[in-house]
Amino acid sequence: MLFQDMTDTAQTERATGVSAASPLPIAAQLAEAPVGLLKFAKLAGRNMLEVIPIETTTQTYLKGPLNIHYICDPEIITELLVGAGRRFPKAQFTKDILGSAVGNSMMLSEGEKWKEQRRRYSPLFAARNLPMLCQHFAETGKEIAASLREGPGFVDVAQMAPAATLTNISRVIFSGNEEVSAEQIRVGLRNYFEYISNISLFDVMGLPSWIPRKKWFYSKAPVTDMRALARQVIESRRSESRPIPLDFLDLMIAALEEDFEDIETTVDNLLTFVVAGHETSANAMAWGAYLLALHPDQQAAIQKEISAVSPKEPITFEDLENMPLLRAHTKETLRLYPSAAFFARDAGEDITIKDIKFAKGDALFFPVYSLHRNRELWSDPDAYKPERFLDAPRPAASIFRLGTAHVSALARNTPKPK
């Protein structure tokens, strides 16, 4: 597979002092000057990373404008997410932005309702279910590989990866629906993602929900159509009563047999899994390919490892356990380019942690991107070094979990990684 080099040799050496033999991977452009409220709203509506102060890569705590706190300190994060602040609500602007897409799903619900949904759906991601899901993903991989062989030359991974992810979603959630073709499903999903990605500045600014948004003047068909399709496939699959789950939707249906949930909430959660698993997975695939293109030696080593463990296709879930180089590459990819680069909470009450005071209503921002590149926490944080995850001790406790694919090596009392 060929990729167009994203770094010019001379420019890279002048900017970084690193030779072309080991180029630094590209990094996001963080804010190098103070960002006021209006500029914050404008930038956040385009790219949330652009509002994150660059100081968050050298400091573990930073007080932002107004009531905003940027937090990269592992102990403070642990206390806010699983300690004294564990009941703090998700940020209101997050609810405003995603509410129309995922409703009252596990992604946005709070308190007991969140606990009920988490208890209901967590078993879906248990290790016993992964081998079956990997079979579907392997089929997609074979199709992508065949397509690439048919058209040698440059490959735009930014297009290939989302296409592969949409195929996976279609396979494990919307498969077996004779009334709708796989292509119709993919078109519907693309329209759906395009609609929900249109973020309003008013949402970012926290203005009341009754103030008209530009998005209101667009057709809501992408959302209503996708909800109708989700409802249809859920009801159709329920009527089949499959004795053995064959895909992710079957696992959802089986979970609902044990624990009742109204159909609209089930639709909310189904679409939540679609939203959470689409762009996150696609980005991880694309950045992983980019890093291998920059490091052909690592690419060759991983290819050799895969061939040794699984000389014949398809690769199984059990095979993955015997591929430490591939696993380390995946973790390092997610460290450099985390699938969820940013999330937030609203302080539910006054609280003081490590002499820092957080007042009720303050915005608590967790810039995961900066956390993963913070010089106080990582050695040579901007460099691609998958070996830092080889034979590394498992952290005693994870600071956060952002989906089943997200990996963080930081935890309370975790030593500085190599």
DRENDO-1510 file (C-alpha; in Angstrom, 1 decimal, always signed):
<recs>
REC; n; res; u; v; w
REC; 1; MET; +0.0; +0.0; +0.0 .
REC; 2; LEU; +1.4; +3.4; -0.9 .
REC; 3; PHE; +0.7; +6.7; +0.9 .
REC; 4; GLN; +1.6; +10.2; -0.1 .
REC; 5; ASP; +4.3; +11.5; +2.3 .
REC; 6; MET; +2.7; +14.1; +4.6 .
REC; 7; THR; +6.0; +15.7; +5.6 .
REC; 8; ASP; +8.6; +17.5; +3.4 .
REC; 9; THR; +12.1; +16.4; +4.4 .
REC; 10; ALA; +13.8; +19.8; +4.5 .
REC; 11; GLN; +10.9; +21.5; +6.2 .
REC; 12; THR; +10.6; +18.7; +8.8 .
REC; 13; GLU; +14.3; +18.9; +9.7 .
REC; 14; ARG; +14.2; +22.7; +10.0 .
REC; 15; ALA; +11.0; +22.7; +12.2 .
REC; 16; THR; +11.9; +19.8; +14.5 .
REC; 17; GLY; +15.5; +19.1; +14.2 .
REC; 18; VAL; +14.7; +15.5; +13.5 .
REC; 19; SER; +16.2; +13.7; +10.5 .
REC; 20; ALA; +14.0; +12.3; +7.8 .
REC; 21; ALA; +15.0; +8.8; +9.0 .
REC; 22; SER; +12.7; +9.3; +12.1 .
REC; 23; PRO; +10.2; +12.1; +11.3 .
REC; 24; LEU; +7.9; +13.3; +14.0 .
REC; 25; PRO; +4.2; +12.5; +13.1 .
REC; 26; ILE; +2.1; +15.6; +12.5 .
REC; 27; ALA; +0.4; +17.2; +15.4 .
REC; 28; ALA; -2.8; +19.2; +16.0 .
REC; 29; GLN; -2.6; +23.0; +16.0 .
REC; 30; LEU; -3.4; +24.0; +19.6 .
REC; 31; ALA; -4.2; +27.5; +20.7 .
REC; 32; GLU; -1.0; +29.5; +21.2 .
REC; 33; ALA; -2.8; +32.7; +22.5 .
REC; 34; PRO; -5.6; +33.3; +24.9 .
REC; 35; VAL; -9.0; +32.4; +23.5 .
REC; 36; GLY; -11.9; +34.6; +24.4 .
REC; 37; LEU; -15.5; +33.4; +24.6 .
REC; 38; LEU; -16.6; +34.5; +21.1 .
REC; 39; LYS; -13.5; +33.1; +19.5 .
REC; 40; PHE; -13.8; +29.9; +21.6 .
REC; 41; ALA; -17.3; +29.4; +20.3 .
REC; 42; LYS; -16.2; +29.9; +16.7 .
REC; 43; LEU; -13.2; +27.6; +16.9 .
REC; 44; ALA; -15.0; +24.9; +18.9 .
REC; 45; GLY; -17.7; +24.8; +16.2 .
REC; 46; ARG; -15.0; +24.0; +13.6 .
REC; 47; ASN; -12.4; +22.0; +15.6 .
REC; 48; MET; -12.5; +21.6; +19.3 .
REC; 49; LEU; -8.7; +21.0; +19.4 .
REC; 50; GLU; -8.1; +24.6; +18.3 .
REC; 51; VAL; -9.4; +26.0; +21.6 .
REC; 52; ILE; -7.2; +23.9; +23.8 .
REC; 53; PRO; -4.3; +26.0; +25.1 .
REC; 54; ILE; -0.9; +24.7; +24.0 .
REC; 55; GLU; +0.2; +25.0; +27.7 .
REC; 56; THR; -1.8; +21.9; +28.4 .
REC; 57; THR; +1.0; +19.9; +26.9 .
REC; 58; THR; +3.5; +21.2; +29.4 .
REC; 59; GLN; +1.2; +21.8; +32.5 .
REC; 60; THR; -1.1; +19.3; +34.2 .
REC; 61; TYR; -3.6; +22.0; +35.2 .
REC; 62; LEU; -4.5; +25.3; +33.6 .
REC; 63; LYS; -7.3; +27.8; +34.5 .
REC; 64; GLY; -9.0; +28.9; +31.3 .
REC; 65; PRO; -11.3; +31.9; +30.6 .
REC; 66; LEU; -14.3; +32.5; +32.8 .
REC; 67; ASN; -15.2; +29.2; +34.6 .
REC; 68; ILE; -13.2; +26.8; +32.4 .
REC; 69; HIS; -10.6; +24.4; +33.8 .
REC; 70; TYR; -8.3; +22.4; +31.7 .
REC; 71; ILE; -7.2; +19.2; +33.6 .
REC; 72; CYS; -4.4; +16.8; +32.7 .
REC; 73; ASP; -3.4; +15.8; +36.2 .
REC; 74; PRO; -4.0; +12.1; +36.6 .
REC; 75; GLU; -4.9; +12.3; +40.3 .
REC; 76; ILE; -7.4; +15.2; +39.8 .
REC; 77; ILE; -8.9; +13.4; +36.8 .
REC; 78; THR; -9.3; +10.2; +38.8 .
REC; 79; GLU; -11.0; +12.1; +41.7 .
REC; 80; LEU; -13.3; +14.0; +39.3 .
REC; 81; LEU; -14.4; +10.9; +37.3 .
REC; 82; VAL; -14.5; +8.0; +39.7 .
REC; 83; GLY; -14.0; +9.7; +43.1 .
REC; 84; ALA; -15.7; +12.6; +44.8 .
REC; 85; GLY; -16.9; +14.1; +41.4 .
REC; 86; ARG; -18.2; +10.9; +39.9 .
REC; 87; ARG; -21.8; +12.2; +40.0 .
REC; 88; PHE; -21.0; +15.4; +38.2 .
REC; 89; PRO; -23.2; +15.7; +35.1 .
REC; 90; LYS; -21.9; +15.6; +31.5 .
REC; 91; ALA; -21.4; +19.0; +30.0 .
REC; 92; GLN; -24.6; +20.7; +28.9 .
REC; 93; PHE; -23.1; +21.8; +25.5 .
REC; 94; THR; -22.3; +18.1; +24.8 .
REC; 95; LYS; -26.0; +17.3; +25.4 .
REC; 96; ASP; -27.1; +20.2; +23.2 .
REC; 97; ILE; -24.8; +19.0; +20.4 .
REC; 98; LEU; -25.5; +15.3; +20.5 .
REC; 99; GLY; -29.1; +15.3; +21.9 .
REC; 100; SER; -30.8; +15.2; +18.5 .
REC; 101; ALA; -28.7; +12.2; +17.5 .
REC; 102; VAL; -28.6; +9.9; +20.5 .
REC; 103; GLY; -31.5; +11.1; +22.6 .
REC; 104; ASN; -31.7; +9.5; +26.1 .
REC; 105; SER; -29.1; +6.9; +25.4 .
REC; 106; MET; -26.3; +5.8; +27.7 .
REC; 107; MET; -24.0; +8.5; +26.2 .
REC; 108; LEU; -26.1; +11.4; +27.6 .
REC; 109; SER; -28.2; +9.9; +30.4 .
REC; 110; GLU; -27.3; +10.5; +34.1 .
REC; 111; GLY; -27.6; +8.8; +37.5 .
REC; 112; GLU; -29.7; +5.7; +37.9 .
REC; 113; LYS; -30.9; +5.8; +34.3 .
REC; 114; TRP; -27.2; +5.7; +33.1 .
REC; 115; LYS; -26.5; +2.9; +35.6 .
REC; 116; GLU; -29.4; +0.8; +34.3 .
REC; 117; GLN; -28.3; +1.2; +30.7 .
REC; 118; ARG; -24.7; +0.5; +31.4 .
REC; 119; ARG; -25.6; -2.6; +33.3 .
REC; 120; ARG; -27.8; -3.7; +30.4 .
REC; 121; TYR; -25.3; -3.2; +27.7 .
REC; 122; SER; -21.9; -3.7; +29.2 .
REC; 123; PRO; -22.1; -7.5; +28.7 .
REC; 124; LEU; -22.3; -6.9; +24.9 .
REC; 125; PHE; -18.6; -6.0; +25.0 .
REC; 126; ALA; -17.5; -9.0; +27.1 .
REC; 127; ALA; -14.6; -11.0; +25.8 .
REC; 128; ARG; -16.8; -14.0; +25.0 .
REC; 129; ASN; -18.6; -12.0; +22.3 .
REC; 130; LEU; -15.5; -10.6; +20.6 .
REC; 131; PRO; -14.6; -13.7; +18.5 .
REC; 132; MET; -18.0; -13.6; +16.8 .
REC; 133; LEU; -17.7; -9.9; +16.0 .
REC; 134; CYS; -14.2; -10.3; +14.8 .
REC; 135; GLN; -15.4; -12.7; +12.1 .
REC; 136; HIS; -17.5; -10.0; +10.6 .
REC; 137; PHE; -14.7; -7.5; +10.8 .
REC; 138; ALA; -12.3; -9.9; +9.1 .
REC; 139; GLU; -14.7; -10.3; +6.2 .
REC; 140; THR; -14.6; -6.5; +5.7 .
REC; 141; GLY; -10.8; -6.6; +5.9 .
REC; 142; LYS; -10.7; -9.2; +3.2 .
REC; 143; GLU; -13.0; -7.1; +1.0 .
REC; 144; ILE; -10.9; -3.9; +1.5 .
REC; 145; ALA; -7.6; -5.8; +0.8 .
REC; 146; ALA; -9.1; -7.2; -2.5 .
REC; 147; SER; -10.2; -3.7; -3.5 .
REC; 148; LEU; -6.8; -2.3; -2.9 .
REC; 149; ARG; -5.1; -5.1; -4.9 .
REC; 150; GLU; -7.4; -4.3; -7.9 .
REC; 151; GLY; -6.4; -0.6; -7.9 .
REC; 152; PRO; -2.7; -0.3; -7.0 .
REC; 153; GLY; -1.3; +3.2; -6.4 .
REC; 154; PHE; -1.9; +6.0; -3.9 .
REC; 155; VAL; -4.6; +5.3; -1.3 .
REC; 156; ASP; -6.6; +8.0; +0.5 .
REC; 157; VAL; -6.9; +6.3; +3.9 .
REC; 158; ALA; -9.2; +9.2; +5.0 .
REC; 159; GLN; -11.8; +7.7; +2.6 .
REC; 160; MET; -10.9; +4.0; +2.9 .
REC; 161; ALA; -11.2; +3.9; +6.7 .
REC; 162; PRO; -14.7; +5.4; +7.0 .
REC; 163; ALA; -15.9; +3.2; +4.2 .
REC; 164; ALA; -14.6; +0.1; +6.0 .
REC; 165; THR; -16.2; +1.2; +9.3 .
REC; 166; LEU; -19.6; +1.8; +7.6 .
REC; 167; THR; -19.4; -1.7; +6.1 .
REC; 168; ASN; -18.7; -3.1; +9.6 .
REC; 169; ILE; -21.7; -1.2; +11.1 .
REC; 170; SER; -23.9; -2.4; +8.2 .
REC; 171; ARG; -22.7; -6.0; +8.8 .
REC; 172; VAL; -23.1; -6.3; +12.6 .
REC; 173; ILE; -26.1; -4.1; +13.1 .
REC; 174; PHE; -28.2; -3.7; +9.9 .
REC; 175; SER; -27.5; -7.0; +8.2 .
REC; 176; GLY; -30.3; -9.4; +7.3 .
REC; 177; ASN; -32.8; -6.7; +6.4 .
REC; 178; GLU; -34.1; -7.8; +3.0 .
REC; 179; GLU; -36.1; -4.6; +2.5 .
REC; 180; VAL; -33.1; -2.3; +2.6 .
REC; 181; SER; -29.8; -2.9; +0.7 .
REC; 182; ALA; -26.4; -2.5; +2.2 .
REC; 183; GLU; -25.7; +0.5; +0.0 .
REC; 184; GLN; -28.9; +2.2; +1.1 .
REC; 185; ILE; -27.8; +1.7; +4.7 .
REC; 186; ARG; -24.4; +3.2; +4.0 .
REC; 187; VAL; -25.9; +6.2; +2.2 .
REC; 188; GLY; -28.3; +6.7; +5.1 .
REC; 189; LEU; -25.5; +6.5; +7.6 .
REC; 190; ARG; -23.4; +9.0; +5.7 .
REC; 191; ASN; -26.3; +11.5; +5.6 .
REC; 192; TYR; -26.9; +10.9; +9.3 .
REC; 193; PHE; -23.3; +11.6; +10.3 .
REC; 194; GLU; -23.2; +14.7; +8.1 .
REC; 195; TYR; -26.3; +16.1; +9.8 .
REC; 196; ILE; -25.2; +15.5; +13.4 .
REC; 197; SER; -21.7; +16.8; +12.7 .
REC; 198; ASN; -23.1; +20.2; +11.9 .
REC; 199; ILE; -22.4; +21.9; +15.3 .
REC; 200; SER; -24.1; +25.1; +16.2 .
REC; 201; LEU; -22.1; +27.9; +17.8 .
REC; 202; PHE; -25.1; +28.5; +20.0 .
REC; 203; ASP; -24.7; +25.0; +21.5 .
REC; 204; VAL; -21.0; +25.6; +22.2 .
REC; 205; MET; -21.8; +28.9; +23.8 .
REC; 206; GLY; -24.4; +27.3; +26.0 .
REC; 207; LEU; -27.3; +29.5; +24.8 .
REC; 208; PRO; -30.8; +28.2; +25.7 .
REC; 209; SER; -32.2; +25.4; +23.5 .
REC; 210; TRP; -35.2; +27.5; +22.4 .
REC; 211; ILE; -33.0; +29.9; +20.5 .
REC; 212; PRO; -33.2; +28.9; +16.8 .
REC; 213; ARG; -30.2; +27.0; +15.4 .
REC; 214; LYS; -29.1; +27.2; +11.7 .
REC; 215; LYS; -29.5; +23.4; +11.6 .
REC; 216; TRP; -33.2; +23.8; +12.3 .
REC; 217; PHE; -33.7; +25.1; +8.7 .
REC; 218; TYR; -32.2; +21.9; +7.2 .
REC; 219; SER; -34.3; +18.8; +6.7 .
REC; 220; LYS; -34.3; +16.5; +9.7 .
REC; 221; ALA; -34.8; +13.5; +7.3 .
REC; 222; PRO; -31.3; +12.1; +7.9 .
REC; 223; VAL; -32.1; +11.6; +11.6 .
REC; 224; THR; -35.8; +10.6; +11.3 .
REC; 225; ASP; -35.0; +8.2; +8.4 .
REC; 226; MET; -32.1; +6.6; +10.4 .
REC; 227; ARG; -34.3; +6.3; +13.5 .
REC; 228; ALA; -37.0; +4.7; +11.4 .
REC; 229; LEU; -34.6; +2.2; +9.9 .
REC; 230; ALA; -33.1; +1.4; +13.4 .
REC; 231; ARG; -36.6; +0.8; +14.8 .
REC; 232; GLN; -37.4; -1.4; +11.8 .
REC; 233; VAL; -34.4; -3.6; +12.1 .
REC; 234; ILE; -34.9; -4.0; +15.9 .
REC; 235; GLU; -38.5; -5.1; +15.5 .
REC; 236; SER; -37.7; -7.3; +12.6 .
REC; 237; ARG; -34.8; -9.0; +14.4 .
REC; 238; ARG; -36.9; -9.5; +17.5 .
REC; 239; SER; -39.5; -11.4; +15.4 .
REC; 240; GLU; -36.8; -13.8; +14.2 .
REC; 241; SER; -36.0; -15.0; +17.7 .
REC; 242; ARG; -32.5; -16.3; +16.7 .
REC; 243; PRO; -31.4; -18.9; +19.3 .
REC; 244; ILE; -27.7; -18.0; +18.9 .
REC; 245; PRO; -26.5; -14.4; +18.5 .
REC; 246; LEU; -24.9; -13.9; +15.1 .
REC; 247; ASP; -24.0; -10.2; +15.3 .
REC; 248; PHE; -24.1; -7.2; +17.5 .
REC; 249; LEU; -27.8; -6.5; +17.0 .
REC; 250; ASP; -28.6; -10.1; +18.1 .
REC; 251; LEU; -26.6; -9.4; +21.3 .
REC; 252; MET; -28.6; -6.3; +21.9 .
REC; 253; ILE; -31.9; -8.1; +21.4 .
REC; 254; ALA; -30.7; -10.9; +23.8 .
REC; 255; ALA; -29.9; -8.3; +26.5 .
REC; 256; LEU; -33.3; -6.8; +26.2 .
REC; 257; GLU; -34.9; -10.2; +26.7 .
REC; 258; GLU; -33.4; -10.1; +30.2 .
REC; 259; ASP; -34.0; -6.4; +30.9 .
REC; 260; PHE; -36.9; -4.5; +29.4 .
REC; 261; GLU; -36.4; -1.2; +27.7 .
REC; 262; ASP; -38.8; +0.9; +25.7 .
REC; 263; ILE; -38.3; +0.9; +21.9 .
REC; 264; GLU; -37.3; +4.6; +21.6 .
REC; 265; THR; -34.5; +4.2; +24.2 .
REC; 266; THR; -33.3; +1.1; +22.4 .
REC; 267; VAL; -33.2; +3.1; +19.2 .
REC; 268; ASP; -31.3; +5.8; +21.0 .
REC; 269; ASN; -28.7; +3.3; +22.2 .
REC; 270; LEU; -28.4; +1.5; +18.9 .
REC; 271; LEU; -27.6; +4.8; +17.2 .
REC; 272; THR; -25.2; +5.6; +20.1 .
REC; 273; PHE; -23.2; +2.6; +19.3 .
REC; 274; VAL; -23.2; +3.6; +15.6 .
REC; 275; VAL; -22.1; +7.1; +16.4 .
REC; 276; ALA; -19.5; +6.0; +19.0 .
REC; 277; GLY; -18.0; +3.3; +16.7 .
REC; 278; HIS; -17.9; +5.0; +13.4 .
REC; 279; GLU; -15.6; +8.0; +13.2 .
REC; 280; THR; -13.6; +6.8; +16.2 .
REC; 281; SER; -12.7; +3.5; +14.6 .
REC; 282; ALA; -12.2; +5.1; +11.2 .
REC; 283; ASN; -9.8; +7.7; +12.6 .
REC; 284; ALA; -7.8; +5.1; +14.4 .
REC; 285; MET; -7.4; +3.0; +11.2 .
REC; 286; ALA; -6.4; +6.0; +9.2 .
REC; 287; TRP; -3.8; +7.3; +11.7 .
REC; 288; GLY; -2.5; +3.8; +12.2 .
REC; 289; ALA; -1.9; +3.5; +8.5 .
REC; 290; TYR; -0.3; +6.9; +8.4 .
REC; 291; LEU; +2.2; +6.0; +11.2 .
REC; 292; LEU; +3.2; +2.8; +9.5 .
REC; 293; ALA; +3.8; +4.7; +6.3 .
REC; 294; LEU; +6.2; +7.0; +8.2 .
REC; 295; HIS; +7.9; +3.9; +9.8 .
REC; 296; PRO; +8.4; +1.2; +7.1 .
REC; 297; ASP; +10.6; -0.8; +9.4 .
REC; 298; GLN; +7.8; -1.1; +12.0 .
REC; 299; GLN; +5.4; -1.9; +9.2 .
REC; 300; ALA; +7.6; -4.7; +8.0 .
REC; 301; ALA; +8.0; -6.1; +11.5 .
REC; 302; ILE; +4.2; -6.1; +12.1 .
REC; 303; GLN; +3.6; -7.8; +8.7 .
REC; 304; LYS; +6.1; -10.5; +9.7 .
REC; 305; GLU; +4.4; -11.0; +13.0 .
REC; 306; ILE; +1.0; -11.3; +11.4 .
REC; 307; SER; +2.3; -13.8; +8.9 .
REC; 308; ALA; +3.9; -15.9; +11.5 .
REC; 309; VAL; +0.9; -16.0; +13.8 .
REC; 310; SER; -1.8; -16.3; +11.1 .
REC; 311; PRO; -0.3; -17.4; +7.8 .
REC; 312; LYS; -3.8; -18.1; +6.4 .
REC; 313; GLU; -6.7; -15.6; +6.4 .
REC; 314; PRO; -8.8; -14.6; +8.1 .
REC; 315; ILE; -7.2; -13.5; +11.4 .
REC; 316; THR; -9.2; -14.5; +14.4 .
REC; 317; PHE; -9.7; -12.9; +17.8 .
REC; 318; GLU; -7.5; -15.5; +19.4 .
REC; 319; ASP; -4.7; -14.6; +16.9 .
REC; 320; LEU; -4.7; -11.0; +18.0 .
REC; 321; GLU; -3.6; -12.1; +21.5 .
REC; 322; ASN; -0.3; -13.3; +20.0 .
REC; 323; MET; +0.5; -10.1; +18.2 .
REC; 324; PRO; +2.3; -7.8; +20.7 .
REC; 325; LEU; +3.8; -5.5; +18.0 .
REC; 326; LEU; +0.4; -4.9; +16.4 .
REC; 327; ARG; -1.1; -4.3; +19.8 .
REC; 328; ALA; +1.7; -1.8; +20.8 .
REC; 329; HIS; +1.3; +0.0; +17.5 .
REC; 330; THR; -2.5; +0.3; +18.1 .
REC; 331; LYS; -2.0; +1.7; +21.6 .
REC; 332; GLU; +0.7; +4.2; +20.4 .
REC; 333; THR; -1.6; +5.3; +17.6 .
REC; 334; LEU; -4.4; +6.0; +20.1 .
REC; 335; ARG; -2.0; +7.8; +22.4 .
REC; 336; LEU; -0.9; +10.1; +19.6 .
REC; 337; TYR; -4.3; +10.4; +18.0 .
REC; 338; PRO; -7.0; +9.5; +20.6 .
REC; 339; SER; -10.4; +8.6; +19.3 .
REC; 340; ALA; -12.0; +10.9; +21.7 .
REC; 341; ALA; -9.6; +13.9; +21.9 .
REC; 342; PHE; -11.7; +15.9; +24.3 .
REC; 343; PHE; -14.6; +15.6; +26.8 .
REC; 344; ALA; -16.1; +17.6; +29.6 .
REC; 345; ARG; -18.2; +17.6; +32.8 .
REC; 346; ASP; -20.0; +20.4; +34.7 .
REC; 347; ALA; -19.1; +20.6; +38.4 .
REC; 348; GLY; -22.2; +19.6; +40.3 .
REC; 349; GLU; -21.0; +21.2; +43.6 .
REC; 350; ASP; -18.1; +23.1; +45.1 .
REC; 351; ILE; -15.0; +20.8; +45.5 .
REC; 352; THR; -11.3; +21.2; +46.2 .
REC; 353; ILE; -8.8; +18.8; +44.9 .
REC; 354; LYS; -5.0; +19.2; +45.4 .
REC; 355; ASP; -5.6; +22.8; +46.6 .
REC; 356; ILE; -7.5; +23.6; +43.4 .
REC; 357; LYS; -11.0; +24.9; +43.9 .
REC; 358; PHE; -13.8; +24.0; +41.5 .
REC; 359; ALA; -17.1; +25.9; +42.0 .
REC; 360; LYS; -20.5; +24.5; +41.2 .
REC; 361; GLY; -21.3; +25.1; +37.6 .
REC; 362; ASP; -17.6; +25.3; +36.5 .
REC; 363; ALA; -16.7; +23.7; +33.2 .
REC; 364; LEU; -14.3; +20.8; +33.6 .
REC; 365; PHE; -12.4; +20.2; +30.4 .
REC; 366; PHE; -10.4; +17.0; +29.9 .
REC; 367; PRO; -8.2; +17.5; +26.8 .
REC; 368; VAL; -7.3; +13.8; +26.2 .
REC; 369; TYR; -5.1; +14.9; +23.2 .
REC; 370; SER; -3.0; +17.0; +25.6 .
REC; 371; LEU; -3.0; +14.4; +28.3 .
REC; 372; HIS; -1.5; +11.9; +25.9 .
REC; 373; ARG; +1.2; +14.4; +24.8 .
REC; 374; ASN; +1.9; +16.1; +28.2 .
REC; 375; ARG; +5.6; +16.4; +28.8 .
REC; 376; GLU; +5.1; +16.0; +32.6 .
REC; 377; LEU; +3.6; +12.6; +32.0 .
REC; 378; TRP; +5.4; +11.1; +29.0 .
REC; 379; SER; +9.0; +10.9; +27.7 .
REC; 380; ASP; +9.4; +12.2; +24.2 .
REC; 381; PRO; +5.6; +12.5; +23.9 .
REC; 382; ASP; +5.5; +13.7; +20.3 .
REC; 383; ALA; +7.5; +10.8; +18.9 .
REC; 384; TYR; +6.0; +7.5; +17.7 .
REC; 385; LYS; +7.4; +4.9; +20.0 .
REC; 386; PRO; +5.3; +1.8; +20.2 .
REC; 387; GLU; +7.9; +0.0; +22.2 .
REC; 388; ARG; +6.8; +2.0; +25.2 .
REC; 389; PHE; +3.8; -0.4; +25.3 .
REC; 390; LEU; +5.8; -3.6; +25.0 .
REC; 391; ASP; +6.1; -5.5; +28.2 .
REC; 392; ALA; +4.9; -2.4; +30.0 .
REC; 393; PRO; +3.3; -3.0; +33.5 .
REC; 394; ARG; -0.5; -2.8; +33.5 .
REC; 395; PRO; -1.7; +0.3; +35.4 .
REC; 396; ALA; -3.4; -0.4; +38.7 .
REC; 397; ALA; -6.5; +1.6; +37.7 .
REC; 398; SER; -7.5; +3.4; +34.5 .
REC; 399; ILE; -8.2; +7.1; +34.6 .
REC; 400; PHE; -11.0; +6.9; +32.1 .
REC; 401; ARG; -12.5; +4.6; +29.5 .
REC; 402; LEU; -13.8; +6.2; +26.3 .
REC; 403; GLY; -15.2; +3.2; +24.4 .
REC; 404; THR; -13.9; -0.3; +24.1 .
REC; 405; ALA; -11.1; +0.7; +21.7 .
REC; 406; HIS; -9.6; +3.6; +23.7 .
REC; 407; VAL; -6.4; +2.9; +25.5 .
REC; 408; SER; -4.8; +5.1; +28.2 .
REC; 409; ALA; -1.6; +4.1; +30.0 .
REC; 410; LEU; -2.1; +6.7; +32.8 .
REC; 411; ALA; -3.5; +6.0; +36.2 .
REC; 412; ARG; -3.1; +7.0; +39.8 .
REC; 413; ASN; +0.5; +6.6; +40.9 .
REC; 414; THR; +1.5; +5.4; +37.4 .
REC; 415; PRO; +5.2; +6.0; +36.8 .
REC; 416; LYS; +6.3; +8.2; +33.9 .
REC; 417; PRO; +6.2; +6.1; +30.7 .
REC; 418; LYS; +9.3; +5.5; +28.8 .
</recs>
